[in-house]
Amino acid sequence: MAETTVKRQTKTQAKVPLFITIWASIKAWLRRDGIVIMSYAIATILMSYPLAFKLGGHWLALRDTDTFVKIWDNWWLQNHAFNGPSLNFTNLQFHPSGLDLSYHSISWTVAFLSWALTIVTDAITAYNLTILVALFSTAYAAYLLVRPFVSYGAAAWLAGAIYSFAPYHLAHSGGHPDLVHLAPIPLAVLLLYAAFTRPSVPAALGAAFLIGLAGFTSLYIMVFALLTIGPVLVFLLLDEHRWSQPKIWQVVLVFGVVSVLLLSIRLVPILRDTSALTEAIESKYTADRSQTDLMSYVLPSHLNPLFAPYTKGIASRFGYMSSNWPAYLGIVPIALSIVALLWKKQRKTVLLWFSIGLIFFILSLGPVLRFNGNLYDNIVLPAQYLSWFPPIRAVGRPDFFVLGILLPVAVLAAFGFDRILIALEGSRRTQIALMIAIPGLLLVEYWSGEFPGISVNVNPFFEQLSEEPDDFAIIQLPMGRTKAKRYLYLQIFHQKPIVEGLSARTPLEAYQYIHNNPLLRNWSAGEPLDCDTLTWDRIMSALDQLIDDNFRYIVVHHPEPEIPVQFANYFPLQPFYQDSQLTVFKVADLQNQPPCQTIYKRVFALPSPEVSTSILWDQKISLLGYDLPDVDPEVKMLPITVYWQANEEIENSYVAYFHLVDLDTDEVVAQADVIPRGWSYPTSWWAKGEVVEDTIQMLMENVPPGSYELRIGWYDEETGLRLTAESDRVQPNADGSILLGVIDY
């Protein structure tokens, strides 16, 4: 009877619900690491200030324009990755050909994380949150790696702070999230240690999974992980003669096979075309000019407001890479690493991590020495002889290897700090003081000032595009890789294919369509219109192709109210849409009124304007009259149609200016400076007696209601000198302008 009762009690105890077991594990974890987790969370918020306080708005964390590409990556994966012919291809860029994304540095891990976060928030907030996750998880992962090897948790905490808050890592978190989610590396090392010391096949599987996760997070992080894991694996095999144990080789086999299988999912699409892979690698290989300046490791970061007055000038000599992404390791970590190297107790482990750090240090310096901004081509470094190795060459930029140095430095500094704390075990107060002072000093010297960001506001025109139901593509000017980053971000809102785009390694054939279309080729190069080389028939052929390939709009971006000069002559027509930032033309409208044909259509018949005038400028140009419709305040545009006449053959090109002047203050509140017909028909082309009709759209967006004088005049395009106005009805102003009329707005 008693025996039966015992059996029933045993069965009852065995049936503990799973959620209770999980909850008990969580409570045990929080009891163990709760303070560590909270302190890292606080440190993350402080070191990335004001990022955590800008969540939920239109503030985007941004140190580099690559941020726009990363947001596009997240959006594309969420909305289109499974709707196209391949995960590695998009037809939203480089329309109509599309773009191969095999060599693009998309972070699948970050994209999926962002996808999950957009369930509860918007895309910008989700992206900002991934930065906070990266900083926190990187720090905590390093802590978990180091904690079993040190006596004091404070030493392990310091390792996490070094690994995550180092200026180089912190700076890249504002522009390259695919580079800063480094947590898989220390966690893989931790599980590999567990797999070898027990030995444990499940731990080996976990380590292999993390290596695969590193590959899907970033190909760069995959390389850093392999260069870190390799020496650790050799060390664990040789240490205590583990290589002689059969079960260890089972662990090695499981780890190796599973790692290869997981990484093959990411790598097979890249390796399928070796010639394209070689082209992609070589296109981004910049080791000869992106070395890490040797001095940058010890020069305090110029991003730190405390050091900037003293170091900014020096850092500016280091070249783009070292000056924008400070490689400063810190006085505290370097000093503590030296202490660790002198510690006999942890000699083998210390030498392991010193060796790993040395590998990354050598690679980060590049093929030749750069010191204090000077390049010493005659001093060839070891990295020169390693550059043939595909994984190293694929990284492209030597300075990226600084990220690989951070974990060895963090581990060594933790050992050094642990040694000091052990030596002070007889003085608890001194220990506590150092546990507070050393991490505090580290955070102060690693501080990079306020986290950079911008307020992003999208022009309403792009949101209007998304509401147009038809499938069509758009062209955005100016073109170029840097501009394309912003255009990718705008695509999130208008969701239409675009003629250009980019990937981390954009293949040359992606530009074939642009180079084969004369108009697109000129726009891509920023070449002003020359009707002698780009004739009317070639323009019409180019426009026919654009129409056939379903391009509907040409969107010209301009920081100033007017279209950039290099594009203005291409558009001798009224825009479909215009505001202070954009001027938009329909491709079909341009096809109906193309450039380079107006010079053959001269008009000499006198017009019939609504208001006739008799105004003359320097006996060269007359204003015969104008049309001035009532202003609609909702449109925010004042259309002015004028009728000019050439009184003689004009040698120079003159610019007509239209000023809207406040009656009370005599201040110009709006203006338009134009060469007639959208900058396509300069006065030097006019024939004697020719009548030129032109319509000007004056932007009224910032003009308050009131009464204003409309004044017009001319000035020389090259010298800026104004022509003198003459009229028998109105007295010209001293500046050469003349009153056309009063506008009630």
Steps between C-alpha positions, in 0.01 A plus 500: 500500500780739593689405187197587282470841668865576426452409134195729473688788660789449256262508202333813635836675540599402147193669351610857566348720226748626242418865558585464870837352410565782255391762752728350764792514256426864420487590868831323562654683203376838623626431852840424353526772233220745575732775623736442207215521250362817655842666517571419133158636406576825683847520345352441154250782549772736626757420230241535223322806641257636385401199288284329763313826561426557129309178442152525355552810286660599170852512643736261324835397649749579227876543483536382141267503200528120485227516763247567223610183323465293817144621551426408139649154566260448789203622298588294195534180698171559678298585191667360190760234578250219454311657210782506245678233300778467758599612849811644335328705230282811492317661211445819700846633419664564162166469322434334261793256539493452877793445734680190624527530880729201549790728591296748697584533870143453617477381859230236504514484879451874544233506230300227673544673835376825347211310343399366840520845656280658230214291636482746790663814358597687183798430273722781629444414865560132422831588335605718795412218739727258312792731581421487871464122476839475328680705765337319792529145360862548397593613849306226678635227270859598578414499871363145473817385326739646754308436822599130542869589468525780759446517872316834500190592304624858473785379279256321269275809495797708389561258212144551375533878523825496300359272233182700443578863586840533333486812278544302178209267578284781633563714191409221258178433689374828355541394140589134459282279719620196306843560657404548863283203595808319631334288771522170303882501517555489880200272547637256241836499677327443835307199370810366326682506833208312655496249214868415549527506879204270573498380209152581367345449157201731578746777587678437169167528321433829679841636400441396139158667501661825620760483223212464255324790669815709456493423128139609467568811708787613280761345277750727673401365841524148358863566405575649843333200666702247300828684562417497873366145521791350302774571758261414787425163340870420457571608858222282642623197304858539617424601858509198732556279193128498421582405142574148626142448625267335243193676637666839433518419131130424506449851637729645232316309226158617616616859536673503161226329299213700645694828462575422134138405430364817656754727333445332163144635495646849507809436288383275215319783311820705527735224387294383202665752263871530576566771241220719641627431851852605406366819340293577810794445735743707295251786461497551878862412579650824629780371721750731333317810627284396796763382744460573866743773600728355768466814713120475501515208747642724772360842404185573705191512282427837343131411527532542877423866581755486783784410265382657173672840551835322531464205262274606214776669306728201535226252407424695182842394369423130530300464181127447458473161670698569816372854539133408467512174692744549793694184587591623848535203737525702821757552772312278746477192270860529381637538853295210632599283202866556589423392856339182364801419280720503811271258688636147514181348642301546176803486269362254241159665466653846495743402224211352300306826504814704445568292188145553371527872564836509322348337190229763477746779580726394213207481260364837608824678414472401136775422249722802576548718805299816560611706798384847601341547160813409306504196273829308497488294181850366566392334828312189390295337775399133545146569378646546151585130491156396631293708260469210252289301750139542374326557838753769593490660158120495502493725807645766272580762763781426748348733758203263536734257676505742794171337597683170531758650735239610751413157642865398567565840661184464709603153622858605576384814686258288704782264602717797594225658706426166664867463596497842668181422691641168617814676621281740702290234673628622833357849438131478415450876491775542245349221294158666499653836413677346200189308394327836468789716380646279224171438309404864555832622363462266203154633412627858525789440261276298264220757497437630148271790579136513401394224267450658156164500329268697276132575481370329188204650322388353169373725223124441461547443128655158568209395714267609220691276260426197714127566452523483120381147421687432177842338478761750388856610577659835579831672425656713771764767439780563581625144464794328667576251776473747788172646375362151438522424873238763575292392200486147641363642824236696307401182318363370828230765466425515126564123444573540128800361308785747443749528218805489726586346834792331667626202691812466712673376186295620204589297189605704196232344281235662721583834332474363146148633444598846627814512287311388188234772527643838389284706734565281803870491421520880492293536816714241677814696410338836587574634150314817389298470181693549177270476199798459267593166655163388640277573205123515494463163330725328758301662780174376349641149468609507864158626612324233293703236681413646840130503411518141374665394827223661703679802647239760593671777699832680511554640850766769533616558857638845577599663832445842342165612353629467143594187301877438499658668199634176353145368460296812430544505121364147466150606603350774277151444641284565800553257788233254606579582865731749666589616850810629675665155496371323190417569140321214328445445128300233323703302250203509261486881525872523427446276201238746370723801566861380486811717517719582200209562265399851613793660317339401171158656580537874499193723542490855368125571510403750767310349795172603661579514871247582769706805597706681235821677601784688343812433706851485356829378652821644354338523156529120479191340653142627509209384712195515274256395771407239755220278634448493875211279620348531845707331769354195670648485856446124512729439201793696647614593147481828308501432122629791292494483120717761329557590134855608419634633171861519384577844359834383358727197480604445863851373571471435871272274703283699737296383798153640567418559865158540658483645852197516727561795733320587824337843468574594861853369552629499141634149566500228234270222627511278191699490181571303186815534288466323163640462155191485276315176438636312795864600442486343154483810275763761592485850354818432302290270278231757425464653155434871443127566522421156645220479757564262789209395719594366841310398814666524842373328813590706808494298822275668762533236772641733767324821395242631751176655375529862395566741213831486315674668209612275216828632360688359201837550338798340326864434589799352321530127578880514507576834667180557701478859374141623469354651184341845516123517453318771303125571492282796409235389752686389815812641660772228520653421837861582576598132481383468139172328581161637417157466658274263311201523731363453851402150612234443766571163660 
